[in-house]
């Protein structure tokens, strides 16, 4: 089993004294994605929950729409490749665009500002107390972060409890892992909220919209393109959430 961390020893200088420290660091590894026998790309990721990462990535890239499209998913014993076979023939995207994600994510989806949004009303309302409680639930889900640090965490919530969570060195990978886990475990939520430690750029917002999120909450900032996408998609975007304050960039009507 791959735990996502690796034991190391380093030299530390503190208070005029050198010492050897044994600790753990987050694992970063290149993992290739093979679809129907063809290598498509290489993830730079933390090699845990790789089945979910591969399936979620294909879902968020609109290559698949449900688990019924998947024939099999297999992670190689060396954790350096995920082999996905689909029930249908799909063409590999002609152009992959490098995103602003940590370690460089990849996407073939380019946002179209002219594309109309089609998001029905969801009845979600949140108070400021709800926002702060959701942030606490995000912190509670940071198991790997508490062990070694240097890792992003995202959680899927219905507004009250955590449905599932994911950790990875790449913030975009955390949303793919959540999407994949929902497909593989047949998880559905009526009210979909995402909370993340990562910066919200366009690829993060695209994934959130594809996953049907009505609210996306982050500890840090959004980009201008992310705000544009959130406004078009009718997603409430909340950023810079701290213990006593937060910013609402789009669709503030869900906040009471």
C-alpha positions in Angstrom: 0.0 0.0 0.0 1.3 3.5 -0.9 0.8 5.9 2.0 1.7 9.1 0.1 4.6 10.0 2.4 8.3 8.9 2.5 10.6 8.8 5.5 13.7 11.0 5.3 16.5 12.4 7.6 17.6 15.9 7.3 20.1 18.2 9.1 18.5 21.1 11.1 20.3 24.2 12.4 18.4 25.6 15.4 19.7 27.9 18.3 23.3 27.4 17.2 23.0 23.7 17.3 23.0 21.1 14.4 20.9 18.0 14.7 19.6 15.1 12.7 15.8 15.0 12.3 13.8 12.0 11.1 10.5 12.9 9.5 8.3 12.3 6.5 7.7 14.3 3.3 4.9 14.2 0.8 5.6 11.9 -2.2 5.5 13.5 -5.6 5.6 11.0 -8.5 4.9 10.9 -12.2 2.0 8.5 -13.0 1.0 7.9 -16.6 -2.6 7.6 -17.7 -3.3 4.9 -20.3 -6.7 4.9 -22.0 -7.7 2.0 -24.2 -4.1 0.9 -24.6 -2.7 4.4 -25.4 -0.7 6.6 -23.1 -2.4 9.9 -22.9 -0.5 12.0 -20.4 1.5 11.9 -17.2 0.1 13.1 -13.9 2.4 14.7 -11.3 0.7 13.7 -8.2 0.7 12.0 -4.8 0.3 8.3 -5.8 -2.7 7.5 -3.6 -6.2 6.7 -4.7 -5.0 6.6 -8.3 -8.1 4.8 -9.6 -10.2 7.8 -8.5 -7.7 10.3 -9.9 -7.8 8.7 -13.4 -11.6 8.2 -13.5 -12.2 11.7 -12.0 -9.9 13.3 -14.5 -11.6 11.6 -17.4 -15.0 12.7 -16.1 -14.0 16.3 -15.5 -12.5 16.4 -19.0 -15.9 15.2 -20.3 -14.4 12.0 -21.8 -16.8 9.9 -19.7 -20.1 10.7 -18.2 -20.7 7.8 -15.7 -19.3 4.5 -14.4 -21.2 2.7 -17.2 -18.5 4.1 -19.6 -15.8 2.2 -17.8 -14.8 -1.4 -18.5 -11.9 -1.6 -16.1 -9.4 0.5 -14.1 -6.1 -1.0 -13.0 -3.2 0.6 -11.1 0.2 -1.0 -11.9 2.0 -2.5 -8.9 4.7 0.1 -9.2 2.2 2.9 -8.9 3.5 4.6 -12.0 0.6 3.9 -14.4 -3.2 3.7 -14.4 -4.7 1.6 -17.1 -8.2 2.5 -18.0 -10.3 0.6 -20.5 -13.6 2.2 -21.6 -16.7 0.6 -23.0 -16.5 3.0 -26.0 -13.9 4.3 -28.5 -12.7 7.8 -27.7 -10.3 10.0 -29.4 -7.3 11.4 -27.5 -7.5 15.2 -27.3 -5.4 16.8 -30.0 -4.0 19.5 -27.7 -3.3 19.4 -24.0 -3.1 22.8 -22.2 -0.9 23.2 -19.2 -2.8 24.7 -16.3 -1.7 26.9 -13.4 -2.0 23.9 -11.0 0.8 23.0 -8.7 3.3 20.8 -10.6 1.4 21.7 -13.8 -2.0 20.1 -14.5 -3.3 19.3 -17.9 -6.6 20.0 -19.6 -8.1 19.9 -23.0 -11.1 22.0 -22.0 -11.0 25.7 -22.8 -13.6 27.9 -21.1 -16.1 29.5 -23.5 -17.4 32.8 -22.1 -20.2 32.8 -24.6 -21.5 29.4 -23.5 -24.8 29.8 -21.5 -25.0 28.4 -18.1 -27.7 25.9 -17.2 -27.8 25.6 -13.4 -31.2 25.2 -11.8 -32.0 26.6 -8.4 -30.7 24.3 -5.6 -32.2 25.9 -2.5 -28.8 26.1 -0.7 -28.4 28.8 1.9 -25.4 29.2 4.2 -24.8 31.4 7.2 -21.4 32.8 8.2 -21.3 30.2 10.9 -21.8 27.5 8.3 -18.8 28.8 6.3 -16.6 28.7 9.4 -17.8 25.2 10.4 -17.1 23.9 6.9 -13.6 25.3 7.1 -13.1 23.4 10.4 -14.3 20.2 8.7 -11.7 20.8 6.0 -9.0 21.1 8.6 -10.3 17.9 10.3 -9.9 16.0 7.0 -6.2 16.9 6.6 -4.8 13.6 7.8 -1.8 13.5 5.5 -1.1 17.2 5.9 -0.9 16.8 9.7 1.7 14.0 9.2 4.1 15.6 6.6 2.7 19.0 5.4 3.1 20.2 1.9 -0.2 18.8 0.6 -3.6 20.2 -0.5 -6.9 18.9 0.7 -10.4 19.2 -0.7 -13.7 17.9 0.7 -17.2 17.3 -0.7 -20.0 18.3 1.6 -23.8 18.6 1.6 -23.4 21.7 3.7 -23.6 19.9 7.0 -21.2 16.9 6.9 -18.2 15.7 4.8 -19.2 13.2 2.2 -15.7 12.4 1.0 -12.2 14.0 0.9 -9.0 13.8 -1.0 -5.4 14.9 -0.5 -2.6 15.5 -3.1 0.4 17.6 -3.8 -1.6 19.1 -6.7 -4.8 21.0 -5.8 -6.4 20.1 -9.1 -5.8 16.4 -8.4 -7.8 16.6 -5.2 -11.0 17.5 -7.1 -10.3 14.8 -9.7 -9.9 12.3 -6.9 -13.2 13.4 -5.3 -15.0 13.2 -8.7 -13.6 9.7 -9.4 -14.5 8.4 -5.9 -18.1 9.6 -6.3 -18.3 7.7 -9.7 -16.7 4.5 -8.5 -18.6 4.4 -5.2 -21.8 5.7 -6.7 -22.0 8.7 -4.4 -24.6 11.3 -5.1 -25.5 14.4 -3.1 -28.5 16.7 -3.6 -26.6 19.8 -2.4 -23.0 19.8 -3.6 -20.4 22.0 -1.9 -16.7 21.9 -2.3 -14.1 23.2 0.2 -10.4 23.3 -0.6 -7.1 24.6 0.6 -6.0 25.5 -2.9 -6.1 28.6 -5.0 -9.1 28.8 -7.3 -8.0 29.2 -10.9 -9.9 28.4 -14.1 -9.3 24.7 -14.1 -10.4 24.4 -10.5 -13.6 26.2 -11.3 -14.2 24.1 -14.4 -13.9 20.9 -12.4 -16.2 22.3 -9.7 -18.8 23.2 -12.3 -18.6 19.8 -14.0 -19.1 18.1 -10.6 -22.3 20.1 -10.1 -21.0 22.2 -7.1 -23.2 25.2 -6.2 -20.7 26.5 -3.7 -16.9 26.5 -3.8 -15.0 27.7 -0.7 -11.3 28.2 -0.5 -8.8 29.3 2.1 -7.1 31.5 -0.5 -7.8 33.6 -3.6 -9.6 33.1 -6.9 -8.3 34.2 -10.3 -10.2 36.6 -12.6 -11.1 33.8 -15.0 -12.3 31.7 -12.1 -14.6 34.5 -11.0 -16.0 34.9 -14.6 -16.7 31.1 -14.8 -18.4 31.1 -11.4 -20.6 34.0 -12.3 -21.6 32.4 -15.6 -22.3 29.0 -14.0 -24.2 30.5 -11.0 -21.7 29.2 -8.4 -21.2 31.0 -5.1 -17.4 31.5 -4.9 -16.1 32.2 -1.4 -12.4 32.9 -0.8 -9.9 33.9 1.9 -11.8 32.1 4.6 -10.2 32.6 8.0 -11.4 32.3 11.5 -13.4 35.6 11.5 -13.8 36.7 7.9 -14.2 35.7 4.2 -14.9 37.2 0.8 -17.8 36.4 -1.5 -17.0 37.0 -5.1 -20.1 35.7 -6.9 -23.7 34.8 -6.3 -23.9 36.1 -2.7 -27.7 35.4 -2.5 -26.9 31.9 -1.0 -25.4 33.6 2.0 -27.7 34.7 4.8 
